[in-house]
Amino acid sequence: MKESESLSSENIEKISEYLVEKSEFTFSCPYCGGVLHIKETYYSIPYLGRILIVSKKCSKCGYKHNDIIPLQKKQHVRIYIRVEKDEDKYIKVIRSNTASIEIPEIGFSIHPGTQASMFITNIEGLLFRLQEAINRMKILEDDKKITINLLNRIPKEGFTVIIEDPLGVSDVLHECLGYGKIIKEYIEGSDN
Ligand SMILES: [Zn+2]
């Protein structure tokens, strides 16, 4: 794939850096009775606190499920990041696989997929991940398959990244709160 040459994946950190504890065990698959492998992983992420990721995978029928459980109380959050200057591209975010991402200036939005993984990256790395997602989608225009190039569409005067996460796990790393225009909005009434 040549489309994303101008974006780099170097900035994407693996969340495994923050692993605290891991346990694995097996259970019986609720769908086929096969062997269900359950992995519980605890992470302690700077400024975010502890989260637990439970992943289940059946070796027989292929059933797969991941849950992210924040161990500290979190609220449904919407984060607006305005990117105008070059240094704004280094604002670091944590994106949970329960979050949707929107860039309203180009009418782009992406919703969490089951295969999405959690990652920590800066805005540049985030664009790279979005470009990868776009490359996987088939877009038909005038009977031809086309690939949208995000960088070509983004306005030079700047753009806004909106991350919305009902579980409140997604965040901007605190060390980045000093620069760029970042607004965090907590959405009430979604907490049961
Ligand atoms: Zn199964």
Residues whose N, C-alpha, C, O or C-beta is under 5 A from the ligand:
A	BS01	ZN	C29 Y31 C32 G33 G34 C58 K60 C61 G62 Y63
